[in-house]
């Protein structure tokens, strides 16, 4: 159940949240497809905050679309001491664009947490 606050005039107060849709390019590397995508999405939050350049705090983030640019799967045979049976190893690399809808709260630069002198 949500509660809506109203100002003295009886009108709903306007939200100070900023809503944007941006596209980011992510890449990941792993032993399988799931691990590669997981590592790539793990870096999404840091990319979003870096793009805001400390101007605000992200409140909500929702991926809207994922467009795969590159997928690369490599299987190699790992030889141990030359006389054991080679063990196959697989590496997976992925690069994709993700479109993100986000809402963030702008923070003024004066709120650095330092006392004024």
C-alpha positions in Angstrom: 0.0 0.0 0.0 1.5 3.3 -1.0 0.9 6.6 0.7 0.9 9.9 -1.3 1.9 13.1 0.5 0.2 16.3 -0.4 1.4 19.9 0.0 -0.5 22.7 1.8 -2.3 23.5 -1.5 -3.8 20.0 -1.7 -1.9 19.1 -4.8 0.5 16.2 -5.0 4.1 17.1 -4.5 6.3 16.6 -7.5 9.0 13.9 -7.5 12.6 14.9 -7.7 13.6 11.6 -9.3 15.1 11.7 -12.7 14.1 8.9 -15.1 16.4 8.1 -18.0 16.9 5.3 -20.6 20.5 4.7 -21.5 22.4 2.0 -23.4 25.7 0.4 -22.1 28.1 -2.0 -23.7 29.1 -4.9 -21.4 31.5 -7.8 -21.8 32.2 -10.9 -19.8 34.4 -14.0 -19.9 33.8 -17.3 -18.3 33.9 -21.1 -18.4 30.4 -21.2 -19.8 27.7 -18.9 -21.3 26.0 -18.4 -17.9 29.2 -17.4 -16.1 30.2 -15.0 -18.9 26.8 -13.2 -18.9 26.8 -13.2 -15.1 30.2 -11.5 -14.9 29.1 -9.0 -17.5 25.9 -8.0 -15.7 27.8 -7.8 -12.4 29.6 -4.8 -13.8 26.4 -3.0 -14.9 25.8 -1.2 -11.6 29.4 0.3 -11.6 29.0 1.4 -15.2 25.7 3.1 -14.4 27.2 5.0 -11.4 30.2 5.9 -13.4 28.0 7.4 -16.1 26.2 9.6 -13.5 29.6 11.0 -12.4 28.6 11.3 -8.7 25.7 13.5 -9.6 23.1 11.3 -7.9 22.0 8.0 -6.3 20.4 5.3 -8.4 17.1 4.2 -6.9 15.7 1.9 -9.6 17.3 0.1 -12.5 15.6 -2.2 -15.1 17.2 -3.8 -18.2 14.8 -3.2 -21.1 16.7 -4.9 -24.0 19.8 -6.9 -24.6 21.4 -6.9 -28.0 24.3 -9.4 -28.4 27.2 -8.0 -30.4 29.7 -10.8 -30.1 29.7 -14.3 -28.8 32.9 -16.4 -28.9 33.3 -20.0 -27.7 36.7 -21.6 -27.6 37.4 -25.3 -26.7 41.0 -26.2 -26.1 42.7 -29.5 -25.0 44.7 -29.1 -21.8 47.7 -31.5 -21.7 49.1 -32.5 -18.4 52.7 -33.8 -18.4 52.3 -34.9 -22.0 51.3 -38.5 -21.4 47.9 -38.2 -19.6 44.7 -37.9 -21.7 44.1 -34.3 -22.8 41.4 -32.6 -20.8 39.0 -30.4 -22.9 38.4 -26.9 -21.5 35.9 -24.4 -22.7 36.0 -20.6 -22.5 33.2 -18.3 -23.4 33.3 -14.6 -24.2 30.4 -12.3 -24.8 29.9 -8.6 -25.6 26.5 -7.0 -25.7 24.5 -3.8 -25.4 22.0 -3.5 -22.7 19.3 -0.8 -22.6 18.5 0.3 -19.0 15.7 2.3 -17.6 16.8 4.0 -14.4 15.5 6.4 -11.9 18.0 8.4 -9.8 17.9 11.0 -7.2 20.0 14.1 -8.0 22.3 15.1 -5.1 23.6 18.6 -4.8 27.3 19.1 -4.7 27.1 20.9 -1.3 26.0 17.7 0.5 29.6 16.3 0.7 29.3 15.4 4.4 32.0 17.9 5.4 31.1 20.6 7.9 31.2 24.2 6.7 33.9 26.4 8.2 
